[in-house]
Amino acid sequence: MKSFWLVRRLLSASLVGIPLVGLLWLGSCTRQPEKIDTVEEQANKEADESTLRLLYSRIPTTLNPHLANGFQDFEAARIVYEPLATYEENGDMVPVLAAVIPTPENGGLSKDGRTVTWKLKPDVRWSDGQPFTAEDVVFTYQFVTDPQVAAVTETYYEAIAKVEAVDPLTVKITFKAPNPSWALPFTGQNGMILPKHVFSQVLGGNVRVAPANLAPIGTGPYRFLTVADGVWTFGANEQYREGLPYFKIVELEGGLTPYVAARRVLRDGDADFAHNIQLNRRDRIDLAGAGQGTVSATFGSYVERVMLNLSDPDKVTKDGERSAVKNPHPFLSDVQVRKAIDYAINRDTIVDEVYGNAGQRTNQLLPFPQKYTNPALYYVYSPEQANKLLDKAGWVDSNNNGIRDKDGVEMRMAFQTPINPVRQRTQTLIKEDLAKVGIDVTIRRVIPEDFFSADPAQTRSLNHFYADMQEYNAGSDTPDPSIYMSWWLCDQVASIKNQWQKPNNARYCNPEYDKLWQQASRELNPEKRANLFAQMNTLLMQNVVVIPLVRRAVVNAVSDRLEGVDVTPWDASTWDIGTWRLVGAPGAEDETTEGKNSN
């Protein structure tokens, strides 16, 4: 709305500048005030049509994607920055800053899987007019892998031995070993390229306070203008190689609840796009029926899951560590108990009542791309089978209080999730399901900033996992699932030793799983590699380390006045924001040509 008030202020200022004689003359004409209103309304309409308004639940903290603190930072950064390539919804790669996708046929991929050569598009410029070259790609690698920088995207670059600028438009990447995951670095939201001429003076520990983190120079369709009152404003990038985008201004506002954001797009019509609106089915249907917009659901590999803690969250080691591997959980360390819990949860009810068409029941931790799934894995809801397994394991209700017990230990569990209306309803349904089989559940609700925190002092985080169960949504953010599936390796267990920075919060360790992952990390044959990932998927399901509930869509609210929005699960929603425009709007080519000729 800032551009709206800016127009009003400028119109007011123009009236102040009119001479007194002119004001007297205006006052003598009875029809003139009506004309002034018409001009003002027309100016407001034009400002509204040239401004794209985006709404998010969290406020961006940085526009440097490699220092991101959450999805909101990637979403905002992607308006400005670009990778070498990204992925369409079906997983196919498409070039962005690259001229072509490397293949063995065009000489981009070596037969031994050790090198990849990227050819860059010519005549690409940063928004400050400086040329984009291979040196920027080399610098981005140096930036991301600098230990003092501690980039959140570093994992995607770990397999690289070196990156070289062969010439200004050619980049050669050499890997430490044959690498089937050659496409991970420099692609998607984790691959955005930084300008060397901007960041080269602030490497190391100083990078966190670099002004460019909040005022970036990018190659994308928009350039950063300002931030005020929680609204980040971007303007059309005159240097953009594809010409000026349709909208002159993009306003990104964060800190809204999902319902308010969805309402503003779907009912009120004063915003164009609301990201990831996690609403229950009824609210979503009611708002979509208001006629101002539509709800868009994009399915990828993301799965809402229940994680089971294989360690005891209540026992404390002499070092002060809870949920330590050395202290197995009193009953969740038993795979038969975990299987019983799996049988007891009614996924159909969760999908039908809570998600509707925004979710699909799943029994796969890796549901997409399809080649990684195991069709032999079946979902079975059976409280009867759950009771039989618990009886066989010796957990019975010895004192008739409705809660099973064994050797003086009752089956009581703390179940934590980040605060969210969808998850809160899911928690309640699971609590009711487990009560039917004699397991008592206490619900804990954690604010998202604490739950997803990487702060070692934040004991309510998902990696500390000081609970028996927890629920959240995660999945692979690229079609190659190698990083995602590494989360269950033995050396990835979160602990006090690594300050809870490792992703294996279930404390799962299985040498058989590790062996499969190591094989997949070296296998260059796509079919054989897909089979290895399918085996990993199967092993995690058989061991019931995690209980997949719902294959969850990214659900966005999109205004009916907007077209060109093509969301992919493998990049930020803003990845193609340069193609967004008003429905039925004429092409921007004429305006682009005029703008270029006027320079």
C-alpha positions as CSV (number, residue, x, y, z in Angstrom):
1,M,0.0,0.0,0.0
2,K,3.0,2.4,0.3
3,S,2.9,3.3,-3.4
4,F,-0.8,4.2,-3.0
5,W,0.0,6.7,-0.2
6,L,3.0,8.0,-2.2
7,V,0.7,8.9,-5.1
8,R,-1.7,10.7,-2.7
9,R,1.1,12.6,-1.1
10,L,2.5,13.7,-4.5
11,L,-0.9,14.8,-5.7
12,S,-1.3,16.9,-2.5
13,A,2.1,18.4,-3.0
14,S,1.2,19.4,-6.6
15,L,-1.9,21.3,-5.4
16,V,0.2,23.2,-2.8
17,G,2.4,24.5,-5.6
18,I,-0.5,26.2,-7.5
19,P,-0.5,30.0,-7.2
20,L,-3.2,31.7,-5.2
21,V,-4.9,33.2,-8.3
22,G,-5.1,29.7,-9.7
23,L,-6.8,28.4,-6.5
24,L,-9.3,31.2,-6.6
25,W,-10.1,30.3,-10.2
26,L,-10.4,26.7,-9.4
27,G,-12.9,27.6,-6.7
28,S,-15.1,29.5,-9.1
29,C,-15.6,26.4,-11.3
30,T,-18.3,24.1,-9.9
31,R,-17.3,21.1,-12.0
32,Q,-13.5,21.3,-11.4
33,P,-13.4,19.4,-8.0
34,E,-15.1,16.4,-9.6
35,K,-12.3,16.5,-12.3
36,I,-9.6,16.6,-9.6
37,D,-11.1,13.5,-8.0
38,T,-11.1,11.7,-11.3
39,V,-7.4,12.5,-11.9
40,E,-6.6,11.3,-8.4
41,E,-8.6,8.1,-8.8
42,Q,-6.9,7.5,-12.1
43,A,-3.4,8.0,-10.6
44,N,-4.3,5.6,-7.7
45,K,-5.5,3.0,-10.2
46,E,-2.4,3.3,-12.3
47,A,-0.2,2.9,-9.2
48,D,-2.2,-0.1,-8.1
49,E,-1.9,-1.8,-11.5
50,S,1.9,-1.2,-11.5
51,T,2.5,-2.6,-8.0
52,L,2.7,-6.3,-7.1
53,R,2.0,-7.1,-3.5
54,L,3.3,-10.3,-1.8
55,L,2.4,-11.5,1.7
56,Y,4.4,-13.8,3.9
57,S,3.9,-15.2,7.4
58,R,7.5,-14.4,8.4
59,I,9.5,-11.2,8.0
60,P,12.7,-11.5,5.9
61,T,15.9,-11.1,8.0
62,T,18.4,-10.9,5.1
63,L,18.4,-10.8,1.3
64,N,21.6,-12.9,1.1
65,P,20.3,-16.4,0.4
66,H,23.5,-18.1,1.6
67,L,22.9,-16.6,5.0
68,A,19.1,-17.3,5.1
69,N,17.3,-18.0,8.3
70,G,14.2,-19.4,6.8
71,F,12.1,-19.8,3.7
72,Q,11.1,-16.1,3.8
73,D,14.7,-15.1,3.1
74,F,15.0,-17.3,0.1
75,E,11.7,-16.0,-1.3
76,A,12.8,-12.4,-1.0
77,A,16.3,-13.0,-2.3
78,R,15.0,-14.8,-5.3
79,I,13.4,-11.6,-6.5
80,V,16.9,-10.1,-6.9
81,Y,19.3,-13.0,-7.3
82,E,19.4,-15.9,-9.8
83,P,21.1,-19.3,-10.1
84,L,22.8,-20.9,-13.1
85,A,19.7,-23.1,-13.6
86,T,16.6,-24.2,-11.8
87,Y,13.9,-26.9,-12.1
88,E,10.4,-27.1,-13.6
89,E,7.7,-28.8,-11.6
90,N,8.4,-32.2,-13.2
91,G,12.1,-32.0,-12.2
92,D,13.5,-31.0,-15.6
93,M,16.3,-28.5,-15.5
94,V,16.0,-25.1,-17.2
95,P,18.8,-22.6,-17.7
96,V,18.7,-19.2,-16.0
97,L,22.1,-17.6,-16.0
98,A,23.5,-20.5,-17.9
99,A,23.2,-20.6,-21.7
100,V,22.5,-24.3,-21.8
101,I,22.1,-27.3,-19.5
102,P,25.4,-29.4,-19.5
103,T,25.1,-32.8,-21.0
104,P,27.6,-35.5,-22.2
105,E,26.5,-34.7,-25.7
106,N,27.4,-31.0,-25.6
107,G,30.6,-31.6,-23.7
108,G,29.3,-30.2,-20.4
109,L,29.5,-33.4,-18.5
110,S,32.5,-35.6,-18.4
111,K,32.0,-39.4,-18.8
112,D,33.8,-40.1,-15.5
113,G,31.4,-37.9,-13.5
114,R,34.2,-35.7,-12.1
115,T,33.7,-32.4,-14.0
116,V,30.9,-30.2,-15.3
117,T,31.3,-27.2,-17.5
118,W,28.7,-24.4,-17.6
119,K,28.4,-22.0,-20.4
120,L,27.0,-18.6,-19.3
121,K,24.6,-16.3,-21.1
122,P,26.3,-13.3,-22.7
123,D,25.4,-9.7,-22.0
124,V,24.1,-10.3,-18.5
125,R,24.6,-7.4,-16.1
126,W,24.2,-6.8,-12.4
127,S,21.6,-4.1,-11.5
128,D,24.4,-1.6,-11.0
129,G,25.5,-2.1,-14.6
130,Q,28.6,-4.2,-13.9
131,P,28.9,-7.3,-16.2
132,F,28.2,-10.8,-14.8
133,T,31.0,-13.2,-15.5
134,A,32.4,-16.6,-14.6
135,E,34.4,-14.9,-11.8
136,D,31.2,-14.3,-10.0
137,V,30.4,-18.0,-10.0
138,V,33.9,-18.8,-8.7
139,F,33.6,-16.1,-6.0
140,T,30.2,-17.5,-4.9
141,Y,31.8,-20.9,-4.3
142,Q,34.6,-19.3,-2.3
143,F,32.0,-17.4,-0.3
144,V,29.8,-20.4,0.5
145,T,32.7,-22.7,1.5
146,D,34.4,-20.1,3.7
147,P,34.2,-21.6,7.2
148,Q,34.0,-18.1,8.8
149,V,30.9,-17.3,6.6
150,A,29.1,-20.5,7.8
151,A,26.7,-20.4,4.8
152,V,23.5,-22.4,5.2
153,T,23.9,-23.7,1.7
154,E,27.4,-25.1,2.2
155,T,26.2,-28.7,2.1
156,Y,25.3,-28.3,-1.6
157,Y,28.9,-27.5,-2.4
158,E,30.8,-30.0,-0.3
159,A,31.5,-32.4,-3.2
160,I,33.5,-29.8,-5.1
161,A,37.3,-29.8,-5.3
162,K,37.6,-26.6,-7.3
163,V,35.8,-24.1,-9.5
164,E,37.6,-22.4,-12.3
165,A,36.8,-19.5,-14.7
166,V,38.0,-20.9,-18.0
167,D,37.0,-17.7,-19.7
168,P,34.5,-14.9,-18.9
169,L,31.6,-17.0,-20.0
170,T,32.7,-20.5,-19.0
171,V,32.9,-22.2,-15.6
172,K,34.4,-25.6,-14.9
173,I,33.6,-27.5,-11.7
174,T,35.8,-30.4,-10.6
175,F,34.5,-32.8,-8.0
176,K,36.5,-34.7,-5.4
177,A,35.0,-38.0,-6.7
178,P,32.6,-39.1,-9.5
179,N,29.5,-37.2,-8.6
180,P,26.0,-38.1,-9.7
181,S,24.7,-35.1,-7.9
182,W,26.6,-32.7,-10.1
183,A,23.5,-30.5,-10.5
184,L,23.2,-29.6,-6.8
185,P,25.6,-26.6,-6.7
186,F,24.6,-23.3,-8.3
187,T,21.0,-24.4,-9.0
188,G,17.6,-23.6,-7.5
189,Q,17.3,-21.4,-4.5
190,N,20.5,-22.8,-3.0
191,G,22.5,-21.8,-6.1
192,M,22.0,-18.0,-6.3
193,I,25.1,-16.2,-7.6
194,L,26.6,-13.3,-5.7
195,P,28.4,-10.4,-7.3
196,K,32.2,-10.6,-6.6
197,H,32.7,-6.8,-7.0
198,V,30.2,-6.2,-4.1
199,F,31.1,-8.9,-1.6
200,S,34.9,-9.5,-2.2
201,Q,35.9,-6.9,0.4
202,V,33.8,-8.4,3.2
203,L,34.7,-12.1,3.3
204,G,35.1,-14.0,6.5
205,G,33.7,-12.9,9.8
206,N,32.7,-9.5,8.5
207,V,30.2,-10.8,6.0
208,R,27.3,-11.0,8.4
209,V,27.3,-7.2,8.7
210,A,27.9,-6.4,5.0
211,P,25.4,-3.7,3.8
212,A,24.8,-5.8,0.7
213,N,23.0,-8.4,2.8
214,L,20.1,-6.0,3.1
215,A,20.7,-3.9,-0.1
216,P,21.6,-6.5,-2.7
217,I,22.8,-6.0,-6.3
218,G,21.4,-8.8,-8.4
219,T,20.8,-10.0,-12.0
220,G,17.1,-10.7,-11.5
221,P,14.1,-8.9,-12.9
222,Y,13.8,-6.6,-9.9
223,R,16.3,-4.6,-7.8
224,F,16.1,-3.7,-4.1
225,L,14.8,-0.2,-3.3
226,T,14.1,0.1,0.4
227,V,12.6,-1.6,3.5
228,A,10.3,0.2,6.1
229,D,7.7,-1.0,8.5
230,G,8.1,-4.6,7.6
231,V,7.6,-4.0,3.8
232,W,10.4,-4.7,1.4
233,T,10.2,-2.7,-1.8
234,F,11.7,-3.6,-5.1
235,G,11.8,-1.8,-8.4
236,A,12.0,-3.0,-12.0
237,N,15.7,-3.7,-12.9
238,E,16.6,-1.6,-16.0
239,Q,19.6,-3.9,-16.6
240,Y,17.6,-7.1,-16.8
241,R,18.5,-9.0,-19.9
242,E,14.9,-10.0,-20.7
243,G,13.7,-6.4,-20.6
244,L,11.6,-4.7,-18.0
245,P,9.1,-6.9,-16.1
246,Y,5.5,-5.9,-16.2
247,F,5.2,-4.5,-12.6
248,K,7.2,-1.4,-11.8
249,I,7.1,-2.1,-8.0
250,V,7.1,-5.2,-5.9
251,E,6.1,-4.9,-2.2
252,L,6.8,-7.9,0.1
253,E,5.2,-7.7,3.5
254,G,6.0,-10.2,6.2
255,G,4.7,-11.1,9.7
256,L,1.1,-11.8,8.8
257,T,-0.9,-14.8,10.1
258,P,-1.8,-17.3,7.3
259,Y,-5.5,-16.4,7.7
260,V,-5.0,-12.7,7.4
261,A,-2.7,-13.1,4.4
262,A,-5.1,-15.4,2.6
263,R,-8.1,-13.1,3.4
264,R,-6.4,-10.1,1.9
265,V,-5.8,-11.9,-1.4
266,L,-8.9,-14.1,-1.6
267,R,-11.6,-11.8,-0.1
268,D,-10.4,-8.2,0.4
269,G,-8.4,-8.1,-2.9
270,D,-5.8,-5.6,-1.7
271,A,-2.9,-8.0,-2.2
272,D,-1.9,-10.3,-5.1
273,F,0.0,-13.3,-3.6
274,A,0.0,-15.0,-0.2
275,H,2.7,-17.6,0.4
276,N,2.1,-21.0,2.0
277,I,-1.3,-20.4,3.6
278,Q,-1.5,-23.1,6.2
279,L,-5.2,-23.0,6.9
280,N,-7.7,-25.7,7.7
281,R,-9.9,-27.0,4.9
282,R,-13.0,-25.0,6.0
283,D,-11.3,-21.6,6.1
284,R,-9.6,-22.2,2.8
285,I,-12.9,-23.1,1.1
286,D,-14.7,-20.1,2.7
287,L,-12.1,-17.6,1.6
288,A,-11.7,-19.1,-1.9
289,G,-15.4,-18.6,-2.4
290,A,-15.2,-14.9,-2.0
291,G,-14.3,-14.5,-5.7
292,Q,-11.2,-12.4,-5.5
293,G,-8.6,-15.2,-6.1
294,T,-7.8,-18.8,-6.2
295,V,-5.9,-21.3,-4.0
296,S,-3.0,-23.0,-5.8
297,A,-1.6,-26.3,-4.6
298,T,1.8,-27.5,-5.8
299,F,3.0,-31.0,-4.8
300,G,6.6,-31.9,-4.5
301,S,8.5,-34.1,-2.1
302,Y,7.5,-32.4,1.1
303,V,6.0,-34.6,3.7
304,E,4.3,-33.7,7.0
305,R,5.7,-36.3,9.4
306,V,5.8,-37.4,12.9
307,M,9.3,-38.0,14.2
308,L,9.8,-40.5,17.0
309,N,12.6,-40.0,19.5
310,L,14.7,-43.1,19.9
311,S,16.5,-41.6,22.9
312,D,15.2,-40.6,26.3
313,P,14.3,-36.9,26.5
314,D,14.0,-37.1,30.3
315,K,17.4,-38.6,31.2
316,V,20.4,-36.3,31.5
317,T,24.0,-37.2,31.0
318,K,26.8,-35.9,33.1
319,D,27.5,-33.4,30.4
320,G,23.9,-32.1,30.7
321,E,22.7,-33.6,27.5
322,R,19.1,-34.8,27.1
323,S,17.9,-37.1,24.3
324,A,21.4,-38.6,24.2
325,V,22.1,-41.7,22.1
326,K,23.6,-43.4,25.1
327,N,20.1,-43.3,26.8
328,P,17.6,-45.3,24.7
329,H,14.0,-44.3,25.0
330,P,12.1,-46.6,27.5
331,F,9.6,-47.8,24.8
332,L,10.2,-46.0,21.5
333,S,13.5,-47.7,21.1
334,D,11.4,-50.9,20.5
335,V,10.5,-51.1,16.8
336,Q,7.3,-53.1,17.6
337,V,6.0,-50.2,19.7
338,R,6.8,-47.8,16.9
339,K,4.9,-50.0,14.5
340,A,1.9,-50.0,16.8
341,I,1.9,-46.2,16.8
342,D,2.0,-46.3,13.0
343,Y,-1.0,-48.6,12.9
344,A,-2.9,-46.4,15.4
345,I,-2.8,-43.1,13.5
346,N,-5.6,-42.6,11.0
347,R,-4.0,-40.7,8.1
348,D,-7.3,-40.7,6.1
349,T,-9.1,-38.6,8.8
350,I,-6.2,-36.2,8.9
351,V,-6.2,-35.7,5.1
352,D,-10.0,-35.5,4.8
353,E,-10.7,-33.2,7.8
354,V,-7.6,-31.0,7.9
355,Y,-6.0,-30.9,4.4
356,G,-8.5,-31.7,1.8
357,N,-7.0,-31.2,-1.7
358,A,-3.9,-29.5,-0.2
359,G,-2.6,-32.9,1.0
360,Q,-2.3,-36.5,-0.1
361,R,-2.1,-39.5,2.3
362,T,1.3,-41.1,2.0
363,N,3.3,-43.9,3.4
364,Q,6.5,-42.8,1.7
365,L,9.1,-40.5,3.1
366,L,10.3,-39.8,-0.5
367,P,7.1,-39.6,-2.5
368,F,8.4,-37.6,-5.4
369,P,10.0,-38.0,-8.0
370,Q,8.0,-41.2,-8.5
371,K,11.1,-43.3,-9.3
372,Y,12.2,-43.2,-5.7
373,T,9.0,-44.6,-4.2
374,N,8.3,-48.2,-3.3
375,P,4.8,-49.3,-4.4
376,A,5.0,-52.3,-2.1
377,L,4.8,-50.0,1.0
378,Y,1.2,-50.0,2.1
379,Y,-0.6,-47.8,4.6
380,V,-2.7,-49.7,7.1
381,Y,-4.8,-48.1,9.8
382,S,-5.6,-50.8,12.3
383,P,-6.1,-50.0,16.1
384,E,-6.6,-53.8,16.5
385,Q,-3.2,-54.6,15.1
386,A,-1.7,-51.8,17.2
387,N,-3.2,-53.3,20.4
388,K,-1.9,-56.8,19.5
389,L,1.7,-55.5,19.0
390,L,1.6,-53.6,22.3
391,D,0.2,-56.6,24.2
392,K,2.9,-58.8,22.7
393,A,5.6,-56.3,23.7
394,G,4.4,-56.5,27.3
395,W,2.7,-53.1,27.5
396,V,-0.6,-53.6,29.3
397,D,-2.9,-51.5,31.4
398,S,-2.1,-53.1,34.8
399,N,-4.0,-50.6,37.0
400,N,-7.0,-49.9,34.7
401,N,-6.3,-46.2,34.3
402,G,-6.5,-46.4,30.5
403,I,-2.7,-46.1,30.1
404,R,-0.5,-49.0,29.3
405,D,2.5,-49.7,31.4
406,K,5.5,-52.0,31.9
407,D,7.9,-52.4,34.7
408,G,6.6,-49.3,36.4
409,V,6.8,-47.1,33.3
410,E,3.6,-45.8,31.8
411,M,3.2,-45.0,28.1
412,R,3.1,-41.2,28.4
413,M,4.5,-39.1,25.6
414,A,5.1,-35.4,25.0
415,F,4.1,-34.3,21.5
416,Q,5.5,-31.0,20.2
417,T,4.9,-29.0,17.0
418,P,5.4,-25.4,15.9
419,I,2.2,-23.4,16.5
420,N,0.0,-23.6,13.4
421,P,-3.8,-24.2,13.2
422,V,-3.4,-27.1,10.8
423,R,-0.8,-28.8,13.1
424,Q,-2.8,-28.1,16.2
425,R,-5.8,-30.0,14.8
426,T,-3.5,-32.8,13.6
427,Q,-2.0,-33.0,17.1
428,T,-5.5,-33.4,18.6
429,L,-6.5,-36.2,16.1
430,I,-3.3,-38.1,16.8
431,K,-3.8,-37.7,20.6
432,E,-7.3,-39.2,20.3
433,D,-6.0,-42.1,18.1
434,L,-3.3,-43.0,20.5
435,A,-5.6,-42.8,23.5
436,K,-7.6,-45.6,21.9
437,V,-4.7,-47.9,22.2
438,G,-3.7,-46.9,25.7
439,I,-1.0,-44.3,25.0
440,D,-1.4,-40.9,26.8
441,V,-0.2,-37.8,24.9
442,T,0.5,-34.4,26.2
443,I,0.4,-31.7,23.6
444,R,3.2,-29.0,23.5
445,R,3.0,-26.1,21.1
446,V,6.1,-24.2,20.3
447,I,6.4,-20.8,18.5
448,P,8.0,-21.4,15.1
449,E,11.0,-19.2,15.7
450,D,12.0,-21.4,18.7
451,F,11.1,-24.7,17.1
452,F,13.2,-24.1,13.9
453,S,15.9,-22.3,15.7
454,A,19.6,-23.2,15.2
455,D,20.6,-21.5,18.4
456,P,22.3,-24.1,20.7
457,A,20.7,-22.5,23.7
458,Q,17.2,-23.0,22.4
459,T,16.1,-26.2,24.0
460,R,12.6,-26.2,22.4
461,S,14.1,-26.7,18.9
462,L,13.4,-29.7,16.7
463,N,17.1,-30.8,16.8
464,H,17.3,-30.7,20.6
465,F,14.1,-32.8,20.5
466,Y,13.3,-32.7,24.2
467,A,10.0,-34.5,23.6
468,D,8.9,-38.0,22.6
469,M,7.2,-37.1,19.3
470,Q,7.3,-34.1,17.1
471,E,5.6,-33.0,13.9
472,Y,6.8,-30.8,11.1
473,N,7.1,-30.6,7.3
474,A,10.2,-31.3,5.4
475,G,11.5,-32.8,2.1
476,S,14.0,-32.5,-0.6
477,D,14.2,-29.1,-2.2
478,T,15.8,-30.5,-5.4
479,P,14.9,-33.5,-7.5
480,D,18.1,-35.1,-6.3
481,P,17.3,-36.4,-2.8
482,S,20.9,-37.2,-1.7
483,I,21.2,-34.3,0.8
484,Y,17.7,-35.0,2.2
485,M,18.3,-38.7,2.6
486,S,21.6,-38.0,4.4
487,W,19.7,-36.7,7.4
488,W,19.4,-40.2,8.7
489,L,23.1,-41.1,8.6
490,C,24.9,-42.1,11.8
491,D,27.3,-39.2,11.6
492,Q,24.4,-36.8,11.3
493,V,22.9,-37.4,14.7
494,A,22.2,-34.1,16.6
495,S,24.0,-33.9,19.9
496,I,25.7,-31.6,22.3
497,K,29.0,-32.4,20.6
498,N,27.9,-30.7,17.4
499,Q,25.8,-28.1,19.2
500,W,22.6,-29.7,17.8
501,Q,23.5,-28.5,14.3
502,K,23.1,-32.0,12.6
503,P,19.8,-32.9,11.1
504,N,19.3,-36.5,12.5
505,N,17.1,-35.5,15.3
506,A,15.5,-39.0,15.7
507,R,19.0,-40.2,16.8
508,Y,18.7,-43.1,14.3
509,C,21.8,-45.1,13.4
510,N,21.8,-48.1,11.1
511,P,25.0,-49.2,9.3
512,E,22.8,-50.8,6.6
513,Y,21.2,-47.5,5.8
514,D,24.6,-45.7,5.7
515,K,26.0,-48.3,3.3
516,L,23.0,-47.7,0.9
517,W,23.5,-44.0,1.0
518,Q,27.3,-44.2,0.3
519,Q,26.5,-46.4,-2.7
520,A,24.0,-43.9,-4.0
521,S,26.4,-41.0,-3.6
522,R,28.8,-42.7,-6.1
523,E,26.4,-44.5,-8.5
524,L,26.4,-42.8,-11.9
525,N,23.7,-45.1,-13.4
526,P,20.4,-43.3,-12.9
527,E,18.2,-46.4,-12.6
528,K,20.5,-48.2,-10.2
529,R,20.8,-45.0,-8.1
530,A,17.0,-44.6,-8.0
531,N,16.7,-48.1,-6.7
532,L,19.2,-47.4,-3.9
533,F,17.1,-44.4,-2.7
534,A,14.0,-46.5,-2.9
535,Q,15.7,-49.0,-0.6
536,M,16.6,-46.3,1.8
537,N,13.0,-45.1,1.8
538,T,11.8,-48.6,2.5
539,L,14.3,-49.2,5.3
540,L,13.2,-46.0,7.1
541,M,9.5,-47.1,6.8
542,Q,10.2,-50.6,8.0
543,N,12.2,-49.3,11.0
544,V,9.4,-46.7,11.6
545,V,11.9,-44.0,12.5
546,V,9.5,-41.5,11.0
547,I,5.8,-41.7,10.3
548,P,4.8,-39.9,7.1
549,L,1.4,-38.4,7.5
550,V,0.6,-36.3,4.4
551,R,2.3,-35.4,1.2
552,R,1.8,-31.7,1.7
553,A,1.4,-29.2,-1.1
554,V,2.8,-25.7,-1.1
555,V,-0.5,-23.8,-1.0
556,N,-0.5,-20.2,-2.1
557,A,-3.3,-17.7,-2.6
558,V,-3.2,-16.0,-6.0
559,S,-5.3,-13.0,-7.0
560,D,-7.6,-13.4,-10.0
561,R,-6.0,-10.3,-11.5
562,L,-2.6,-12.1,-11.8
563,E,-1.3,-14.4,-14.4
564,G,2.1,-16.0,-15.3
565,V,2.5,-17.5,-11.8
566,D,4.1,-21.0,-12.3
567,V,5.2,-22.4,-8.9
568,T,7.7,-25.2,-8.8
569,P,8.5,-27.3,-5.7
570,W,12.2,-27.1,-6.5
571,D,12.7,-23.3,-6.1
572,A,11.3,-20.3,-4.3
573,S,7.8,-19.2,-5.4
574,T,9.3,-16.0,-6.7
575,W,11.6,-17.9,-9.1
576,D,9.7,-16.6,-12.2
577,I,8.4,-13.3,-10.8
578,G,9.7,-11.6,-13.9
579,T,6.8,-13.2,-15.9
580,W,4.0,-12.2,-13.5
581,R,1.6,-9.7,-15.0
582,L,-2.0,-8.6,-14.9
583,V,-4.6,-10.8,-16.6
584,G,-5.0,-9.6,-20.2
585,A,-2.3,-7.0,-19.9
586,P,-0.5,-6.1,-23.2
587,G,3.1,-7.1,-23.6
588,A,5.9,-5.1,-21.9
589,E,8.1,-5.2,-25.0
590,D,7.1,-1.7,-26.2
591,E,7.8,-0.2,-22.8
592,T,11.1,-2.2,-22.6
593,T,12.3,-0.9,-25.9
594,E,11.3,2.7,-25.0
595,G,13.1,2.4,-21.7
596,K,16.3,1.1,-23.3
597,N,16.3,3.7,-26.0
598,S,15.9,6.5,-23.5
599,N,19.2,5.7,-21.7
